[in-house]
Amino acid sequence: MSHAGSSWLRSFPREQYYCSICLDVFTSPVSLSCGHNFCMSCIECYWGSSDLCQCPLCMQVFKNRPELRVNTFIAEMTENFKTMGIMCLAGPGEVTCDICTRRKQRAMEKRAEGVVEELEREIAELEKKNAELEQLSNTDDHIHFLQSFPSLSTLPHTKDWSEVMVHTDMCVGSKLEAYNLLGETINKAIDEQLETEFQRIQKYAVEVTLDPNTSHPALIVSEDGKQVSDGTTELCVPNNPERFDSCLCVLGTKGFACGRHYWEVFVGGKTNWDIGVVRGSINRKGELIAFPENGFWTIWLRNGKELSANCSPPVVLELTEKPLKVGIYVDYEEGQVSFYDVSKKCCICTFTNYTFTEKLYPIFSPCLNTSPENTGPLIITPIIKI
């Protein structure tokens, strides 16, 4: 290569010849569509250890894994870089060959410092959560506990540290170990506390059966009064004052005018349903507006994914998974109606600070059979003590 070419190559930034994954000079360099370059083996290894196919630098995600081919221009530049010995040229005050070593060490230390800082932030958050858990564990108000931690069965979103590797003499390993131990301890304490508190709430279990005299003519109520589904065609039944004539609803036979009460309803894979409690004096005829001010404390599911608390305006309930079985808890004196995901033993939502002045009745609506997924019944199930 000519002297002019050599000068141009020398003026090219040294960092352009280094892979940001292995921190070494490129070997079989490949270029991604985002413009960043890596050793072929480095990027293949990186993608092999991740669920996402993305650039390690700019984090651009590729829908399809790119076909990797050696960038011949960068490969030739890198070979010239190696051949000319630029790697070993000492700068002012530097010693030959120590340049690469110090550069790698500084990069690893910087990366390690970032890992430690992120770990310390997550550990602080976990320690705060642990302190709150210990404080709540000393109270006898189990309802408050369940409401305060509606998703205690899982910790807040934290980074997956299992793939993090930092080769340095810093104490990252011990911090990682402490982080994992703390997370396991909190998870265990949460599981134990949730199980204990849910056992307490289940002691208020009551027998609930459906009242066919209130059932909409198109609903089918089982003989034991434990199941209800849409029969699509209306039955010839008396149009008594207590019967719903427009909305596909049915009430429980017994109302509650005091005390605490709990029952469970299996909703399964149904895509549409309504459950909760209502005042005994609600209007049964015509279209109903199911808000608390009208005497309704209910939640519903629509389209298999839209779960909401029925108030004005409705409150969308964001859950990672829709419940298969819902527990309903009423504390008459406290003016509270709560809904629970039975399998997760956690509170879905709570209506609170109401004043009840008359009997409350369980209400059920299996909704129309508009799809095969919604043909199943709502089922009042026995309480299985945990």
N, C-alpha and C positions, 0 to 999 in steps of 0.2 A: 504494500500500500504506500502511496506517496506521502511525503511529509505533510502536504496540505490535508490529505484525508486523515492522517494521524492526528493532526491538530484538531480537526473537527470532531473526531471521535473522543479525544481527550476532554473537549469542552462539553460533551454531552453529560448531563447529571448522572452520577454514579448510581443513584437510587433506581434509575430506569432499568438497570440490569439485574435487579434483585427481586425475587419472588417474595411477596408479603406474607406468605404462609410459612415457608421454611426459612425465610430470611437469608437465603443463600443465592448465589448467581443462578440464573435460569438454567434448567435442564429441560430440553424439548419444550420451549415456551409455546403456550397457546393463548389466543386472544378471545375474550367473550364479547358479545354484541354491545355490552355496556361500555367497552373500551379498556377494561382492565386486563392485565396479563398475569399468568401464573405458570408454574411448572405443570406439565400434563399430569404427572403422578400425584402432585399436591392437590390439584383441584378435584381429581377423581376420588382421592381419599376423603377429601372434605365432603363431597356430595354423598359418598358411600356411608358416612356417619350421621347424615341428617335426613329428615323426612322431606325437607324442602330443597329444591334445586335453585340455589340463589348465589349471587356474587358475594364473597366474603367481605368485600370492601364497601360497596354501595348498597348491598342487600337487595338488589333487584332480583325478583323471582321470575324464573323461566317456567312457563307452563309445560313445555317439552324440554327434556334434557338435550342441550346443544351437542351436535356432533363435533368432537374436538379434533382439530388438525394443527400440526405444528406451524407456527407463524415463521415462515422461512426468513423473512426480513429480520425479525428480532433474533432468531436463532443465529443468523450470520453475524449480526452486530455483537451478540454475546460472545461468539467464538473469537471474533477479532479483539474484543475486550480482554478475553482470557489470554489470547496469544501475545498481545502487546505487553502483558504484565501490568496493566493498569491496576489490577487488584492489589498489586504489591507495591505500588508507588506511594512513598511516604509523603504526607503533606507536612506543612510547617509544624514542627514540634512533635511529629508522630514517628513511631518506629515501625519499620516494615513488618507486615504480617499481623501486627497487633491491631491494625485498623479494623479488620473484619471482626476480630474477637470482641473488641470494645463495642463496635456497632451492634453486634448481636446481643451482647450482655445488656447494653442500654435499652434495646428494644424489649428484651424479655423482662427486665426490671419494670419498665413502664407498663407493660401488659399485666404483670403481677400486681403492681400497685392498683391498677384499675379493678382487677378481680377482688382484691382485698377490700377496696372501698365499697364495691357493690355488695360483697358479702356482709360487711359491717352494717350497711343500711338494712338489709333483709333480716339480720340477726336482731337489730334494734326493734324492727317491727314485730318480729316473733316474740321477743321478750315483753313488749308492750301487750301483745295479745295474751301471753301467758299470765301477766299480772292481772289483766281484766278477768281472765278465767278463774284465777284463784280467789279474787274478790267475790265473784258471783257464786262460786262454789260454797261460800260460807253463808249464803242466804237460804231461807226456807221457801222463798217465793219462786217456785219452780216454773210458773207461767212466765214470770218476768225473765227467767233464764232462757227459756225457749224462744221468747220473742226477741230478746237482745241478741241472740246468735242464731238467726234463721238458717244459716249455712255453716254451722260449726263443724259438720262432718268432713269438710274439706278446708284446708288453709287457703288464705288469699293467694292469688296467682304469684308464684315465684319462679325464678329461672331454674331450668334443669341444669344442675351443675355436673351431672354425671359425665358429660363429654368434655368438660373444661380441663385442659392440660397446660400447665405453666412450669417449665423447667427452670427453676431458680432455687437459691438457697433461702428464700424468704419463707415465712411461716404460713404459706397458703394452705398446706395440707392440714395443719392442726385446726385452722379456722374452718375449713370445709368439714372436718370431722365434728367440730363443735356445732356447726350449723345443722348438720344432718341429725345429730343426737337431740338437739333442741326441738327440731321439727317433729321427730318421732315421739318425744315426750309429750308435746302439746297435743298431737293427734290422738295419742292414747288417752290422755286426760279428757279430751273433748268427747271421745267415744264413750268413755265410762260415765261422764256426767250426763250426756244426752240420754243414755239408756236408763239411768236412775231417775231422771226427771220425767221421762216418758212413762215409766212404770207408775209414777205418782198420778199423772193425769188420767191414766187408764182406770184408776180406781173409781172414777166418776161415771163409768160406763152404765148406760141405761138401755132397756129394751125398747126398740123402735119398730113399729109396724106401720104399714100403709093403710090409709082409710079409703076404701073404694067409693064411699059416698061423696068424696071430694074429687075423685078422679075424672079428668076430661074423658068424654065418651070414646075417644079414639085410643086411649091407653089401655094396656092389658096389665092388670095387677094379679100377681100370683096368689094362689089359695092361701099360702102362709103369710101373705102380706109383706114379703121380703124383697120382691123383685117387681120392676115396672119397665115396660117397653112400649114403643109405638106400634099399634096394630094396624095403622094406615087407614082403616075404615072405622067409622063411628058405630058404636053399639047402641042398641035401643035401651036407654036407661033414663030414669026420672030426672027431669031438669030441676032438682031441688036447689034451694038457695046456696048451699055450701059447695056445690059442684062448679068447677071451672068449665066454662063453655067456649072459650077462645084459645087460651094458652094451654099447652100440653103439660099440665102440672097435676100433682097429687100431694096431699099433706099427710103427715103422720097422725095416728089416731089420738095420741095423748099430747097435751100441751104442757109447758113448764111455766109456773108463776113464781118460782123461787129456786134457790140452790144452784148447784153446778151439775152439768150433764155432758156426756160425751158419747158419740157413736161414730161408726165408720161405714163408708160407702165405697164399694168397688166400682170404679168407672172403667177400668180396663183400657182397651184400645179405642174406645168410642171417640169420635171426632167432635161431637157437640153434646153438651150437658149443662144443667144448672142445678146447684144444690145450696142449701143453707137453712135459714129459719125466717119465719114471717110472723107478723102479728095476726092473731085470730080474727080480727075485724077487717082484714084487707078485702077489697072488692074482688069477687071471684068471676065477675062477668065482664066480657069485652077485653080489649087490649090492656095489658098491665105495663106499668113503668116501674121496674124493680130497683128502686133507690131506697136508702134508709129512711128518708123523709116520708116515703109512702108505706113504710112498714116492712121493707125487705132488707135482709142482710145476707147476701148471696155472692157466690163467685160462679163464673161460667167459662166453658171452653168452646171456642169456635174454630172451625176449619182445621181441627186437629193440632193447632199450635198457638192460637191466640187465647191465652189465659188472662182473665181480668177480674178485678173486684168491682162489683156493680154499685157504683156510687156516682155522684154528679160532680165533675165528669168521671167516667170510668178510669180505674187505675190499672195499667198493664202490669202483670206480674211476670217478671223476667226470671225464668227457670231454665237450667241447662237440660233438664229432663222433665217431661210432664208426669204427674203422679198417676200411679195405677190404682191406688187406694187413698181416699181422702178422709181424714178424721175431722169431725166438727165438735167444737167445745163451746159451751155456753155457760157463762157466769152471770146469772140474772142480776144479783145485787151489784156487781161491779159494772154492769152495762157493757158486757164484752162478748163478742162472738169471734172465735178463732178457727182457722183452717190449717190442717197439718198434712204433710206428706208422710204417710204412715211408714213406708219402707225406709225413708231417710231419717225419720224421727225429728223432723224440723218443721218450724212454723212457716206456712206459705204467706198468710196475711192475717190481720186482726182488725176488726171493727171495735172501737173502744170509746169510752166516755159517753155512752148513751144511757138514757133513763127509760127503763121498761116499766110500763104501767098495766099491761094485760098479758095474757098467756101468749107464749111463743110456740110455734109449731114447726117441726121439720118440714121442708119442702123439697120436692124432687121433680126434675124435668129431664127425660131422656132425649127430648127433641125429636124432630122428624127423621124418618128413615130416608134421608136424601142420598145415601150412599151405602154400599155393603158394609163399610167399616162402622157405620153407626146403627146397625140393626140390633146390637146386643143390648141387654137390659142394664139398668142401674140396680145394684144388689146391696142390700143392707147386710153386712157380714157380722158374724160373731166376733167379739173382741178377743184376740189371741194375746194373752199376757206375755210380755217379753221376759 
